[in-house]
């Protein structure tokens, strides 16, 4: 899953989206209107972020609301902490 997370974060627009929704849940239309790309492009970015477990989606009628899934960052955080921890043996 770490590969999926890193691939999702590799795209700058996705990082911008995560930053934009980090403290609030927003409908996809509000997210799309904040960025100068098409709604379908934002939808694709959100789908990738959802697949990586970095956002949570809540449906209300026909709208989809997106919020940050903080737990989704735990594997990445653990990976980075282990990377810098000299007491951990290298797996290479």
Beta strands, then each sheet from edge to edge (+ up, - down):
strand 1: 26-27
strand 2: 55-60
strand 3: 63-68
sheet 1: 1+ 3- 2+
end
